[in-house]
Amino acid sequence: MSPASEAVAAFRTVHGTAPAGVWSAPGRVNLIGEHTDYNDGFVLPFALPHRLAAAASPREDGVLSVATLGDDGQLQRSGELKIADLAPGTVDGWAAYPAGVAWVLRDQGFTAGADLVIAGDVPSGAGLSSSHALECAVSLALLGLAGLELGAPGDRVPTRPQVARWVQRSENDFVGAPTGLLDQTASLCCTESHVLFLDVRSGEQEQVPFGLAEAGLQVLIIDTRTKHSHAEGGYGERRRGTERAAELLGVKALRDVTVEGLAAALDRLPDELVPLVRHVVTENQRVLETVELLRAGKLAEIGPHLDASHVSMRDDYRISTAELDLAVDSAREAGALGSRMTGGGFGGSAIALVLDADLGRVKAAVEAAYEKAGYRRPRMFTAVPSRGAGRDEV
């Protein structure tokens, strides 16, 4: 059963009737370009086939009710939240994500209530943007209930980049997670069979073909099943460090530091900021070089850029973990063309670019390495670039 069908069935269980509609949004994996988005840089994500769906019906009392269908088949309910009373700090836990969306949309004039039931298969805490998939699905559901379907004609219809910025605000200001713009934009704007080349500063987008099957390649996702959270830990610390470095260098963002000017820039910074800046500047360059290879159809040649990205995140940005390093190293040793951690770091997932013929060997090697190290068995699956968020027909 698809996430949309599951959400509809769960809605019937909770409310005894069919929903007015169902909207879904995918998780994402970032091929390359990590921690560059909040530095006005370049990113290269694609949407996963895994999705979160929101079945929804309108209410006239300004109340938001949300229920989620867990992996165990059990429903968790938020209780009734008055949209007029929502404010940062008033909602805790998972319910803060849909509540934050309603809070942001309230400022845009959307104050009607809704009943929502959420279901999906994006792995939670895996660095694959399950929270943003939830927020994007809820955003489209609330807009759809107001008669505003993305892509439909009309002056009031927001654009996908505009909705992405609303979702970012809900995450930053309501949930309290200092995320950039990569995840929301990927979930909303990615297309099937392409990676999304996004210039975060300008908002310019290019859908770059990523024909894995034609090239005899697979992208293997390795979920380490270790903790991953943007709302705590070192993510905010890294972001503040890059912002301070930009201020010291007299630039708007680290995007403005070139590879050619990197050495001179590093000489002007305190030692603790040097590795952060080095990562961001070189990562932006790796994105640009990867895009050039993909445009030329040289998919198998991007592996060294993936490898270099992981080394930079491990040694300079210092956001990897022992589990992520083992996943990356064991995949490479078994024949992966390139491998790196993906997402915010401090747990989550790694990716490996693998030839079709080598997939079984790489998966077996990673599992064996984890068993030898005494780690929990990782969850692995292959992913192809899939469609972005939208309304589902069930």
C-alpha positions, 0 to 999 in steps of 0.5 A: 500500500502506498503512503497516500493510501495508508494515510487515507485508510488511517484517516477513515479510522480516525474520523470515520469518513474519507478525507477531502484530499491527500498530498505527499512529499518525498524525502531526499538524498543529497548527492553532494553539497553539504552544509553549503546551503546556509552559506549561499552556496550550491547543492545537488540533491534528488528526491527519494521514492520514499514519501510522507503523505497527509490526508486532510479535510477542512475544519471551520473552527480554526483548530488543527488536529494531527494524527500520525501512523507509526511503523508499528501501525499505531496512531499517535494524536496531537490533540487539538491545537488552536491555530490562533494560539500557536507560537514558538515553544507552545508545541513539543515533539513531532507535533511541532512540525505540522504546527509550525507550518500552520503557524507560518501559513497563518501569517499568510492569511490561512487561518482555517483549521484542518484534520490531518492524518500522516503516513509514510515510509521515509526513514526517521532520523536517517538524515533523509529529511523526513521532517521536511517531507512532513512539513512539505506535505502538510504545507501542500495539504493546508494550501490545497484545502484553501483551494490553492494547488501548486501549479494551478493558475491564479494570482494567489497560488504560491510558487514552490520556492516560496513554499520552501521558504515558508517551510524553512521558517517553520523549521528555524523559528518554530521548531528551533532547528537552524536548517538551510534551504536544501531539504525543503526545496528538494522535496518540493522541486525535484523531478524524476530521473534528475538531480536538482542543481540549486544555487541557493543565493539566486534561487536558480534551479537546473534539473540535471539528468541522472540516468543511473540505469542507463549508466549501469549504476546504483546509488546505495543508501546506507542508513547507519540507524544512529541518532540524527537531529538538527535541533540539537548537537553541533549543527547550529555550532557549525552554522554559527562558525561559518557566519562568524567567518564570513563576518570576519572576512567581510563577505556576505557569505562563504559563497563569496570566497573562491578556491583561488582566494582560499589560502589568503582567506584562511590566513585571516581567520582564527585557527578554529574557523579555518577547517569550517571555511575550507570545507564550505569553499571546496565543497562548493567547487566539488558541486560545480565539478560534479555538475559538469561531469553529469552534464557530459553524461560521465556519471561514473566519474563523479566518485572521486568527488564523493570521496573527497566530500566525505574526507572534508566532512570527516576531517574539516567539518567534523560531523561524521561518526565512526558508523558513517566512516565504517559504512563509507570505507567498507563500501569503497574497499568492496568496489564502490566508485565513490562514497560519502556521508549525506545530510547534516551529520552526527549520524544518519546515512551514507551513500555509495555509487556502485556498479550494478555488478558490484551491488551485492558485494558492497552490501555484504561488505558493509554488513560484515564490517558492521557485524565485526565492529559490533554495530547495529545492522544498517538498513540499506536500499537503492534509490532512484531520483523521483518526483517532488511533492504534490497531490495524490490520487487514490 
